[in-house]
């Protein structure tokens, strides 16, 4: 594949960004050993940058991030991409608004996934960030794009940027890779808080009108413009 200097410059920038964002997964204790991954779409190209398979987080660098096409085939002659590459690639092919994907097995969120149970919207933070519950996706095996199909099936048209894949773990999406990492961090935070709340009693639901209002404010008003 022939790439212009502009595309090569963008790829280099994304390699650095994706490499750096993996440190957020370890810093927030969302991953163990070599599990988990971050990817980013190359804007305007049928390409993405993703973590290499089976490489320690301590050994990750911009240079060993893998550039693939949107069918998971490495195009830069580098190492093998993540075992979850097919899932990421499927999401990018079918959700053009998505430019970042993250996968973790973070403890509390994955505990909900192991029960096949959605996290109910009982926190204003959930209404803000996810616009309602965090849904559950179907059970699927690694090895083809089955996981990707499940992610797209659940999250297409859904406010949530996170899905709990049954018996597996968390996948999050975002307008860029950093946004997808933020979603993964907050997914684990609310999974832990709601779990603890249920140990104390029945969490109080938030009415749909309040959820809608909170989501609208956070998405369109909150923060610096």
BAVEXDO-996187 format. One record per residue: residue number from 1; x, y, z of N, C-alpha, C in turn; residue in one letter; chain. Coordinates in steps of 0.001 Angstrom, whole numbers, plus 500000, padded with zeros to 6 digits. Last residue first. Example, Ala and Ser with C-alpha at 12.3 -4.5 7.8 and 13.67 -1.06 7.14 Angstrom:
BEGIN
{site 2, {512850, 497750, 507080}, {513670, 498940, 507140}, {512900, 500030, 507870}, 'S', 'A'}
{site 1, {513190, 494310, 507800}, {512300, 495500, 507800}, {513200, 496700, 507800}, 'A', 'A'}
***
This chain:
BEGIN
{site 225, {484212, 525120, 525871}, {483828, 525128, 524458}, {484877, 525859, 523634}, 'X', 'A'}
{site 224, {484537, 522946, 528640}, {484992, 524132, 527904}, {484619, 524006, 526439}, 'X', 'A'}
{site 223, {481621, 521443, 530313}, {483007, 521566, 529858}, {483293, 522845, 529103}, 'X', 'A'}
{site 222, {478226, 520838, 529287}, {479329, 520655, 530231}, {480690, 520875, 529558}, 'X', 'A'}
{site 221, {476526, 520834, 527021}, {476765, 522064, 527773}, {478020, 521970, 528632}, 'X', 'A'}
{site 220, {476202, 518338, 525776}, {476116, 519559, 524963}, {476457, 520859, 525679}, 'X', 'A'}
{site 219, {476392, 516203, 527545}, {476916, 516044, 526194}, {477042, 517371, 525434}, 'X', 'A'}
{site 218, {475171, 517180, 529862}, {476562, 516746, 529903}, {477173, 516688, 528507}, 'X', 'A'}
{site 217, {472539, 517791, 529005}, {473404, 518818, 529592}, {474869, 518409, 529496}, 'X', 'A'}
{site 216, {471636, 515272, 528063}, {471656, 516434, 527176}, {472607, 517506, 527694}, 'X', 'A'}
{site 215, {471779, 513739, 530440}, {472570, 513376, 529254}, {472718, 514564, 528306}, 'X', 'A'}
{site 214, {469921, 515028, 532079}, {471319, 514941, 532486}, {472218, 514656, 531277}, 'X', 'A'}
{site 213, {467563, 514627, 530601}, {468033, 515976, 530898}, {469511, 515980, 531259}, 'X', 'A'}
{site 212, {467351, 511829, 530566}, {467440, 512573, 529310}, {468014, 513971, 529542}, 'X', 'A'}
{site 211, {467105, 511326, 533310}, {468231, 510765, 532554}, {468440, 511563, 531272}, 'X', 'A'}
{site 210, {464671, 512598, 533805}, {465882, 513120, 534433}, {467132, 512591, 533715}, 'X', 'A'}
{site 209, {462994, 510947, 532325}, {463062, 512374, 531996}, {464313, 513008, 532595}, 'X', 'A'}
{site 208, {463320, 508462, 533606}, {463810, 508649, 532249}, {463936, 510120, 531880}, 'X', 'A'}
{site 207, {464505, 508509, 537020}, {463454, 508603, 536027}, {463997, 508942, 534654}, 'X', 'A'}
{site 206, {466702, 506191, 538409}, {466524, 507588, 538010}, {465465, 507620, 536906}, 'X', 'A'}
{site 205, {466246, 503841, 541131}, {466344, 504199, 539717}, {466178, 505699, 539510}, 'X', 'A'}
{site 204, {468220, 503087, 543886}, {467047, 503821, 543437}, {467201, 504196, 541968}, 'X', 'A'}
{site 203, {469306, 499779, 544795}, {469584, 501127, 544274}, {468306, 501773, 543746}, 'X', 'A'}
{site 202, {468574, 498042, 547666}, {468149, 498203, 546279}, {468459, 499624, 545803}, 'X', 'A'}
{site 201, {471543, 497437, 549623}, {470096, 497477, 549433}, {469771, 497599, 547958}, 'X', 'A'}
{site 200, {474226, 496950, 549800}, {473600, 497705, 550885}, {472076, 497718, 550789}, 'X', 'A'}
{site 199, {474933, 495739, 547493}, {475233, 495020, 548732}, {474531, 495669, 549928}, 'X', 'A'}
{site 198, {474324, 497648, 545647}, {473414, 496501, 545758}, {473715, 495640, 546976}, 'X', 'A'}
{site 197, {476510, 499371, 545932}, {475182, 499830, 546317}, {474232, 498653, 546513}, 'X', 'A'}
{site 196, {478502, 497822, 544775}, {478537, 498083, 546220}, {477175, 498529, 546721}, 'X', 'A'}
{site 195, {477580, 497933, 542085}, {477736, 496652, 542779}, {477722, 496850, 544297}, 'X', 'A'}
{site 194, {477782, 500655, 541590}, {476450, 500047, 541609}, {476504, 498680, 542279}, 'X', 'A'}
{site 193, {480597, 500946, 541747}, {479720, 501676, 542659}, {478340, 501042, 542742}, 'X', 'A'}
{site 192, {481543, 499268, 539669}, {481952, 499049, 541062}, {480979, 499709, 542022}, 'X', 'A'}
{site 191, {480343, 500441, 537438}, {480104, 499018, 537733}, {480440, 498712, 539186}, 'X', 'A'}
{site 190, {481439, 502983, 537471}, {480015, 502838, 537814}, {479674, 501379, 538099}, 'X', 'A'}
{site 189, {484155, 502309, 536862}, {483810, 503083, 538055}, {482348, 502882, 538443}, 'X', 'A'}
{site 188, {483984, 501003, 534386}, {484433, 500258, 535574}, {484051, 500986, 536856}, 'X', 'A'}
{site 187, {483090, 503189, 532858}, {482302, 501956, 532931}, {482693, 501147, 534163}, 'X', 'A'}
{site 186, {485203, 504957, 533057}, {483960, 505280, 533757}, {483036, 504076, 533843}, 'X', 'A'}
{site 185, {487125, 503608, 531476}, {487419, 503976, 532871}, {486127, 504208, 533646}, 'X', 'A'}
{site 184, {485788, 503429, 529012}, {486189, 502208, 529715}, {486473, 502472, 531186}, 'X', 'A'}
{site 183, {485499, 506145, 528358}, {484314, 505320, 528554}, {484643, 504046, 529323}, 'X', 'A'}
{site 182, {488212, 506827, 528037}, {487412, 507455, 529096}, {486178, 506616, 529396}, 'X', 'A'}
{site 181, {488738, 505291, 525736}, {489407, 504964, 527001}, {488641, 505571, 528172}, 'X', 'A'}
{site 180, {487153, 506677, 523907}, {486845, 505279, 524185}, {487515, 504812, 525473}, 'X', 'A'}
{site 179, {488465, 509129, 523890}, {487085, 509068, 524359}, {486688, 507628, 524699}, 'X', 'A'}
{site 178, {490909, 508339, 522733}, {490885, 508853, 524104}, {489473, 508790, 524686}, 'X', 'A'}
{site 177, {490158, 507641, 520122}, {490629, 506605, 521038}, {490583, 507069, 522498}, 'X', 'A'}
{site 176, {487022, 509268, 519306}, {488453, 509050, 519118}, {488892, 508053, 520178}, 'X', 'A'}
{site 175, {484430, 508829, 519791}, {484723, 509675, 518627}, {486210, 509659, 518316}, 'X', 'A'}
{site 174, {484260, 505341, 520821}, {484310, 506776, 521014}, {484584, 507510, 519720}, 'X', 'A'}
{site 173, {483440, 502358, 522741}, {483673, 503077, 521491}, {483723, 504571, 521780}, 'X', 'A'}
{site 172, {484343, 499357, 524500}, {483851, 500727, 524463}, {484227, 501365, 523134}, 'X', 'A'}
{site 171, {483701, 496253, 525962}, {484149, 496969, 524772}, {483538, 498354, 524819}, 'X', 'A'}
{site 170, {484502, 494012, 528597}, {483969, 495311, 528192}, {484555, 495733, 526851}, 'X', 'A'}
{site 169, {483859, 490469, 528692}, {484424, 491709, 529215}, {483784, 492908, 528567}, 'X', 'A'}
{site 168, {482593, 487677, 528955}, {483862, 488062, 528345}, {484441, 489321, 528978}, 'X', 'A'}
{site 167, {479989, 486952, 529496}, {481053, 486014, 529879}, {482438, 486413, 529353}, 'X', 'A'}
{site 166, {478820, 489257, 527098}, {478486, 488190, 528048}, {479649, 487211, 528231}, 'X', 'A'}
{site 165, {480119, 492408, 527049}, {479961, 491198, 526254}, {479906, 489994, 527193}, 'X', 'A'}
{site 164, {478771, 495308, 527702}, {479306, 494198, 528471}, {479072, 492928, 527669}, 'X', 'A'}
{site 163, {479612, 498361, 526148}, {478788, 497157, 526138}, {479527, 496082, 526923}, 'X', 'A'}
{site 162, {479486, 501901, 525890}, {480082, 500697, 526464}, {479089, 499551, 526368}, 'X', 'A'}
{site 161, {478165, 504111, 525208}, {479407, 503879, 524470}, {480145, 502661, 525008}, 'X', 'A'}
{site 160, {474643, 504386, 524949}, {475817, 503896, 525658}, {476992, 503739, 524707}, 'X', 'A'}
{site 159, {472567, 504971, 523178}, {473358, 506067, 523746}, {474666, 505578, 524364}, 'X', 'A'}
{site 158, {472246, 503143, 520133}, {472170, 503170, 521605}, {473011, 504325, 522120}, 'X', 'A'}
{site 157, {472696, 502869, 517438}, {471486, 503558, 517858}, {471287, 503626, 519357}, 'X', 'A'}
{site 156, {474618, 500104, 518085}, {474073, 500925, 517003}, {472752, 501539, 517449}, 'X', 'A'}
{site 155, {475178, 498351, 520196}, {475461, 499779, 520365}, {474951, 500668, 519228}, 'X', 'A'}
{site 154, {474377, 495727, 519398}, {473888, 496317, 520644}, {474038, 497836, 520652}, 'X', 'A'}
{site 153, {475597, 495270, 516898}, {474177, 494972, 517088}, {473615, 495700, 518301}, 'X', 'A'}
{site 152, {478273, 495833, 517472}, {477518, 496703, 516566}, {476018, 496513, 516749}, 'X', 'A'}
{site 151, {478870, 493668, 519196}, {479050, 495057, 519629}, {478196, 495988, 518791}, 'X', 'A'}
{site 150, {478374, 491444, 517533}, {477603, 491655, 518753}, {477687, 493085, 519251}, 'X', 'A'}
{site 149, {480313, 491797, 515564}, {478893, 491812, 515189}, {478018, 492064, 516407}, 'X', 'A'}
{site 148, {482628, 491495, 517134}, {482328, 492770, 516493}, {480870, 492877, 516103}, 'X', 'A'}
{site 147, {482402, 488785, 517737}, {482347, 489767, 518816}, {482000, 491137, 518239}, 'X', 'A'}
{site 146, {482700, 487670, 515156}, {481467, 487467, 515929}, {481319, 488485, 517048}, 'X', 'A'}
{site 145, {484841, 487677, 513408}, {484225, 488959, 513728}, {482927, 488834, 514518}, 'X', 'A'}
{site 144, {486991, 485280, 515043}, {486460, 485893, 513823}, {485770, 487183, 514228}, 'X', 'A'}
{site 143, {488161, 484874, 517456}, {488689, 484140, 516317}, {488141, 484622, 514995}, 'X', 'A'}
{site 142, {486282, 484409, 520437}, {487351, 485101, 519723}, {487783, 484241, 518539}, 'X', 'A'}
{site 141, {482723, 483900, 520585}, {484087, 483414, 520711}, {485058, 484295, 519924}, 'X', 'A'}
{site 140, {480124, 485437, 522482}, {480768, 485190, 521188}, {482210, 484773, 521428}, 'X', 'A'}
{site 139, {477043, 486366, 523897}, {478251, 485550, 524020}, {478809, 485294, 522626}, 'X', 'A'}
{site 138, {475854, 489762, 523283}, {475773, 488297, 523249}, {477110, 487622, 523511}, 'X', 'A'}
{site 137, {475923, 492494, 525701}, {475990, 491935, 524356}, {476036, 490423, 524412}, 'X', 'A'}
{site 136, {474106, 494672, 527793}, {474830, 493408, 527649}, {474778, 492966, 526193}, 'X', 'A'}
{site 135, {474444, 498260, 528460}, {473783, 497028, 528028}, {474724, 495831, 527946}, 'X', 'A'}
{site 134, {474082, 500438, 530984}, {475148, 499884, 530149}, {474694, 498485, 529762}, 'X', 'A'}
{site 133, {471283, 502766, 530959}, {471983, 501566, 531401}, {473158, 501250, 530479}, 'X', 'A'}
{site 132, {471936, 506203, 530094}, {471048, 505129, 530537}, {471862, 503947, 531018}, 'X', 'A'}
{site 131, {473961, 507807, 529114}, {472591, 508079, 528700}, {471591, 507029, 529096}, 'X', 'A'}
{site 130, {476620, 507753, 529778}, {476101, 506634, 528992}, {474644, 506806, 528562}, 'X', 'A'}
{site 129, {477218, 510177, 531143}, {478178, 509579, 530218}, {477548, 508562, 529266}, 'X', 'A'}
{site 128, {474875, 510945, 532648}, {475745, 511881, 531946}, {476506, 511213, 530806}, 'X', 'A'}
{site 127, {473958, 508546, 533745}, {473084, 509311, 532853}, {473912, 510278, 532014}, 'X', 'A'}
{site 126, {476199, 507931, 535313}, {475793, 507032, 534234}, {474904, 507752, 533233}, 'X', 'A'}
{site 125, {476188, 510053, 537108}, {477343, 509872, 536229}, {477004, 508967, 535056}, 'X', 'A'}
{site 124, {473866, 509582, 538540}, {473864, 510685, 537576}, {475054, 510587, 536627}, 'X', 'A'}
{site 123, {472861, 506188, 538752}, {473819, 507219, 539110}, {473762, 508335, 538070}, 'X', 'A'}
{site 122, {471444, 504115, 537791}, {471057, 504576, 539128}, {472007, 505664, 539636}, 'X', 'A'}
{site 121, {470787, 502238, 535325}, {471140, 503657, 535445}, {470605, 504199, 536767}, 'X', 'A'}
{site 120, {472223, 498927, 535701}, {471094, 499863, 535651}, {471538, 501301, 535885}, 'X', 'A'}
{site 119, {474072, 497000, 533586}, {474232, 497855, 534758}, {473126, 498907, 534708}, 'X', 'A'}
{site 118, {472811, 493780, 532588}, {473083, 495187, 532310}, {473249, 495952, 533613}, 'X', 'A'}
{site 117, {474225, 490592, 532928}, {473296, 491580, 533494}, {473733, 492994, 533144}, 'X', 'A'}
{site 116, {475684, 488253, 532804}, {474829, 488616, 531691}, {473809, 489662, 532077}, 'X', 'A'}
{site 115, {477520, 487662, 534676}, {476126, 487370, 535034}, {475176, 487656, 533870}, 'X', 'A'}
{site 114, {479736, 488591, 533379}, {479690, 487158, 533694}, {478283, 486722, 534113}, 'X', 'A'}
{site 113, {479224, 491319, 533360}, {479170, 490581, 532097}, {479062, 489081, 532338}, 'X', 'A'}
{site 112, {479698, 491905, 536043}, {478348, 492082, 535509}, {478201, 491293, 534216}, 'X', 'A'}
{site 111, {482445, 491343, 535978}, {481573, 490560, 536860}, {480113, 490694, 536446}, 'X', 'A'}
{site 110, {483333, 493328, 534303}, {483334, 491962, 533786}, {482522, 491036, 534680}, 'X', 'A'}
{site 109, {483112, 495493, 536044}, {482290, 495468, 534830}, {482221, 494050, 534259}, 'X', 'A'}
{site 108, {485044, 494728, 537969}, {483634, 494864, 538328}, {482733, 494813, 537096}, 'X', 'A'}
{site 107, {487570, 494386, 536415}, {487006, 493413, 537351}, {485498, 493553, 537556}, 'X', 'A'}
{site 106, {488066, 494585, 532886}, {488091, 495228, 534199}, {487157, 494494, 535155}, 'X', 'A'}
{site 105, {489085, 493704, 530481}, {488426, 492735, 531343}, {488378, 493312, 532764}, 'X', 'A'}
{site 104, {488613, 495806, 527552}, {489218, 495456, 528842}, {488464, 494287, 529464}, 'X', 'A'}
{site 103, {489085, 497566, 524562}, {488609, 496324, 525180}, {489357, 496110, 526489}, 'X', 'A'}
{site 102, {488070, 500307, 522528}, {488867, 499797, 523657}, {488235, 498505, 524159}, 'X', 'A'}
{site 101, {488292, 502365, 519666}, {487690, 501191, 520308}, {488640, 500708, 521397}, 'X', 'A'}
{site 100, {487545, 505254, 517734}, {488358, 504616, 518760}, {487591, 503475, 519399}, 'X', 'A'}
{site 99, {485759, 506243, 515964}, {487174, 506380, 515596}, {488114, 505813, 516654}, 'X', 'A'}
{site 98, {482532, 506014, 514642}, {483457, 505538, 515676}, {484889, 505629, 515158}, 'X', 'A'}
{site 97, {480946, 506558, 512513}, {481123, 507636, 513484}, {482135, 507278, 514563}, 'X', 'A'}
{site 96, {480669, 504175, 511102}, {481618, 505182, 510602}, {481855, 506339, 511554}, 'X', 'A'}
{site 95, {480357, 501169, 511808}, {479993, 502353, 512587}, {480951, 503481, 512206}, 'X', 'A'}
{site 94, {481370, 499142, 510242}, {479921, 499279, 510327}, {479449, 500476, 511148}, 'X', 'A'}
{site 93, {484143, 499187, 510344}, {483485, 499034, 509042}, {481999, 499385, 509098}, 'X', 'A'}
{site 92, {484630, 499371, 513095}, {484981, 500498, 512221}, {484278, 500399, 510866}, 'X', 'A'}
{site 91, {483731, 496800, 513910}, {483096, 498025, 514418}, {483386, 499195, 513492}, 'X', 'A'}
{site 90, {485566, 495176, 512568}, {484152, 495083, 512226}, {483407, 496343, 512688}, 'X', 'A'}
{site 89, {487947, 495874, 513891}, {487792, 496166, 512467}, {486322, 496143, 512054}, 'X', 'A'}
{site 88, {487482, 494882, 516481}, {487685, 496311, 516269}, {487399, 496673, 514811}, 'X', 'A'}
{site 87, {487331, 492121, 515843}, {486208, 492811, 516474}, {486311, 494313, 516257}, 'X', 'A'}
{site 86, {489861, 491591, 514777}, {488682, 491393, 513940}, {487469, 492118, 514508}, 'X', 'A'}
{site 85, {491555, 492068, 517019}, {491563, 492968, 515866}, {490318, 492815, 514999}, 'X', 'A'}
{site 84, {492009, 490597, 519246}, {490683, 491212, 519127}, {490565, 492111, 517898}, 'X', 'A'}
{site 83, {494632, 489911, 519257}, {493682, 488846, 518921}, {492262, 489379, 518778}, 'X', 'A'}
{site 82, {496615, 492541, 517771}, {495833, 491978, 518862}, {494883, 490886, 518381}, 'X', 'A'}
{site 81, {498868, 491699, 515021}, {497995, 492586, 515787}, {497250, 491827, 516865}, 'X', 'A'}
{site 80, {502259, 490735, 514789}, {500864, 490306, 514744}, {500008, 491269, 515569}, 'X', 'A'}
{site 79, {504524, 493304, 513512}, {504169, 492078, 514194}, {502687, 491761, 514065}, 'X', 'A'}
{site 78, {504710, 494804, 510184}, {505057, 494699, 511587}, {504655, 493359, 512174}, 'X', 'A'}
{site 77, {504026, 495432, 507596}, {505098, 494471, 507782}, {505528, 494293, 509223}, 'X', 'A'}
{site 76, {501832, 497000, 507373}, {503125, 497682, 507457}, {504282, 496733, 507696}, 'X', 'A'}
{site 75, {499409, 495800, 507438}, {499816, 496370, 506156}, {501184, 497030, 506207}, 'X', 'A'}
{site 74, {497565, 493068, 508703}, {498663, 494011, 508902}, {499171, 494497, 507548}, 'X', 'A'}
{site 73, {494095, 492840, 508547}, {495348, 492398, 507941}, {496422, 493458, 508128}, 'X', 'A'}
{site 72, {491572, 493610, 509402}, {492498, 493059, 510378}, {493820, 492576, 509824}, 'X', 'A'}
{site 71, {490012, 494941, 507766}, {489693, 493510, 507866}, {490727, 492804, 508742}, 'X', 'A'}
{site 70, {490947, 497460, 507508}, {489724, 497284, 508300}, {489151, 495882, 508187}, 'X', 'A'}
{site 69, {494527, 496966, 507909}, {493364, 497439, 507178}, {492123, 497139, 508025}, 'X', 'A'}
{site 68, {496815, 498098, 510507}, {496098, 497083, 509732}, {495047, 497748, 508848}, 'X', 'A'}
{site 67, {499726, 498614, 512285}, {498814, 499231, 511326}, {498163, 498124, 510512}, 'X', 'A'}
{site 66, {500552, 498236, 515673}, {500388, 497590, 514369}, {499365, 498346, 513525}, 'X', 'A'}
{site 65, {503196, 499465, 517696}, {501777, 499479, 517376}, {501607, 498991, 515932}, 'X', 'A'}
{site 64, {505925, 499644, 517953}, {505360, 498307, 517794}, {503831, 498280, 517743}, 'X', 'A'}
{site 63, {506463, 502397, 518075}, {507032, 501621, 516975}, {506407, 500238, 516839}, 'X', 'A'}
{site 62, {505365, 503346, 520456}, {504757, 503724, 519175}, {505219, 502832, 518027}, 'X', 'A'}
{site 61, {505344, 500451, 522639}, {505948, 501694, 522158}, {505230, 502089, 520873}, 'X', 'A'}
{site 60, {505364, 498168, 525366}, {504660, 498837, 524283}, {505349, 500146, 523930}, 'X', 'A'}
{site 59, {506446, 496934, 527532}, {507231, 496901, 526302}, {506532, 497580, 525128}, 'X', 'A'}
{site 58, {504633, 497003, 529550}, {505906, 497700, 529771}, {506726, 497806, 528489}, 'X', 'A'}
{site 57, {502674, 495313, 528576}, {502415, 496757, 528585}, {503694, 497550, 528791}, 'X', 'A'}
{site 56, {503890, 492681, 526482}, {503734, 493285, 527794}, {503490, 494784, 527683}, 'X', 'A'}
{site 55, {502063, 491295, 523810}, {503230, 492088, 524220}, {502941, 492753, 525561}, 'X', 'A'}
{site 54, {499941, 489917, 522588}, {500784, 489227, 523558}, {502014, 489974, 524015}, 'X', 'A'}
{site 53, {499762, 491757, 519559}, {499289, 490622, 520354}, {500361, 490129, 521322}, 'X', 'A'}
{site 52, {499879, 495375, 519557}, {500338, 494055, 519108}, {499880, 492954, 520065}, 'X', 'A'}
{site 51, {497118, 497680, 519250}, {498161, 497043, 520057}, {498590, 495705, 519443}, 'X', 'A'}
{site 50, {496518, 499485, 516174}, {496091, 498680, 517319}, {497301, 498057, 518010}, 'X', 'A'}
{site 49, {495123, 501612, 513780}, {496317, 501314, 514570}, {495860, 500602, 515829}, 'X', 'A'}
{site 48, {493588, 501152, 510543}, {493542, 501422, 511974}, {494878, 501042, 512600}, 'X', 'A'}
{site 47, {492041, 502099, 507416}, {493167, 501644, 508215}, {492915, 501920, 509683}, 'X', 'A'}
{site 46, {490947, 503390, 505116}, {490459, 502100, 505606}, {491574, 501401, 506367}, 'X', 'A'}
{site 45, {490860, 506913, 505910}, {491515, 505742, 505328}, {490886, 504462, 505883}, 'X', 'A'}
{site 44, {489803, 509022, 507298}, {489753, 509072, 505852}, {490382, 507896, 505139}, 'X', 'A'}
{site 43, {491900, 508516, 510111}, {490837, 509299, 509463}, {490942, 509292, 507941}, 'X', 'A'}
{site 42, {492400, 505404, 511318}, {493133, 506433, 510593}, {492098, 507232, 509798}, 'X', 'A'}
{site 41, {491057, 504517, 514498}, {490901, 504570, 513051}, {491810, 505665, 512488}, 'X', 'A'}
{site 40, {492710, 502856, 517123}, {492242, 504126, 516569}, {492135, 503990, 515061}, 'X', 'A'}
{site 39, {492505, 500781, 520086}, {492766, 501011, 518663}, {492236, 502375, 518264}, 'X', 'A'}
{site 38, {493701, 498927, 522852}, {493172, 500193, 522351}, {493457, 500245, 520856}, 'X', 'A'}
{site 37, {493150, 496084, 524996}, {493728, 496744, 523838}, {492991, 498034, 523517}, 'X', 'A'}
{site 36, {493622, 493098, 527030}, {493108, 494431, 526759}, {493813, 495095, 525591}, 'X', 'A'}
{site 35, {496388, 491341, 528604}, {495007, 491446, 528138}, {494632, 492906, 527879}, 'X', 'A'}
{site 34, {498820, 490789, 529657}, {498816, 491416, 528331}, {497401, 491597, 527779}, 'X', 'A'}
{site 33, {498170, 491516, 532980}, {499141, 490862, 532110}, {499130, 491531, 530747}, 'X', 'A'}
{site 32, {495005, 493145, 533082}, {496015, 492324, 533746}, {496879, 491653, 532686}, 'X', 'A'}
{site 31, {493238, 496317, 533289}, {493776, 495165, 532572}, {494768, 494415, 533452}, 'X', 'A'}
{site 30, {492552, 498512, 534749}, {491501, 497921, 533923}, {491944, 496639, 533241}, 'X', 'A'}
{site 29, {493915, 500372, 536393}, {493755, 498969, 536793}, {492600, 498292, 536057}, 'X', 'A'}
{site 28, {494643, 502825, 535538}, {493309, 502708, 536119}, {492928, 501272, 536477}, 'X', 'A'}
{site 27, {497121, 502214, 534473}, {497037, 503180, 535575}, {495696, 503102, 536280}, 'X', 'A'}
{site 26, {496458, 500503, 532355}, {497160, 499961, 533522}, {497038, 500908, 534714}, 'X', 'A'}
{site 25, {495113, 502337, 530722}, {494462, 501085, 531117}, {495136, 500481, 532346}, 'X', 'A'}
{site 24, {496974, 504318, 530301}, {495782, 504650, 531076}, {495051, 503389, 531521}, 'X', 'A'}
{site 23, {498770, 503077, 528626}, {499203, 503343, 529999}, {498018, 503730, 530887}, 'X', 'A'}
{site 22, {497463, 503165, 526227}, {497501, 501882, 526929}, {497967, 502050, 528377}, 'X', 'A'}
{site 21, {497967, 505735, 525342}, {496674, 505461, 525979}, {496641, 504105, 526669}, 'X', 'A'}
{site 20, {500463, 505546, 524087}, {500339, 506266, 525362}, {499040, 505916, 526088}, 'X', 'A'}
{site 19, {499740, 504110, 521748}, {500722, 503572, 522695}, {500567, 504224, 524061}, 'X', 'A'}
{site 18, {497991, 505945, 520587}, {497489, 504632, 521000}, {498452, 503985, 521996}, 'X', 'A'}
{site 17, {499786, 508111, 520092}, {498602, 508274, 520935}, {498105, 506929, 521465}, 'X', 'A'}
{site 16, {501710, 506985, 518402}, {502105, 507543, 519693}, {500911, 507631, 520635}, 'X', 'A'}
{site 15, {500051, 506227, 516246}, {500876, 505220, 516932}, {501284, 505729, 518315}, 'X', 'A'}
{site 14, {499062, 508720, 515469}, {498160, 507756, 516102}, {498922, 506642, 516799}, 'X', 'A'}
{site 13, {501399, 509822, 514347}, {500744, 510485, 515477}, {499831, 509521, 516215}, 'X', 'A'}
{site 12, {501824, 508008, 512251}, {502826, 508152, 513311}, {502225, 508800, 514553}, 'X', 'A'}
{site 11, {499499, 508526, 510726}, {499722, 507201, 511309}, {500732, 507279, 512446}, 'X', 'A'}
{site 10, {500016, 511168, 509926}, {498852, 510870, 510760}, {499015, 509525, 511456}, 'X', 'A'}
{site 9, {502287, 510759, 508326}, {502368, 511611, 509508}, {501220, 511357, 510461}, 'X', 'A'}
{site 8, {501201, 509150, 506333}, {502252, 508603, 507191}, {502397, 509429, 508464}, 'X', 'A'}
{site 7, {499487, 511029, 505167}, {498925, 509836, 505820}, {499943, 509229, 506768}, 'X', 'A'}
{site 6, {501407, 512844, 504197}, {500371, 513281, 505140}, {499780, 512099, 505886}, 'X', 'A'}
{site 5, {502863, 511337, 502408}, {503541, 511816, 503616}, {502526, 512286, 504658}, 'X', 'A'}
{site 4, {500808, 508564, 501289}, {501415, 509884, 501163}, {502078, 510278, 502471}, 'X', 'A'}
{site 3, {501392, 505128, 500668}, {500790, 506162, 501512}, {501539, 507468, 501332}, 'X', 'A'}
{site 2, {500610, 502139, 499060}, {501359, 503387, 498972}, {500643, 504459, 499789}, 'X', 'A'}
{site 1, {500846, 498802, 500000}, {500000, 500000, 500000}, {500877, 501242, 500000}, 'X', 'A'}
***
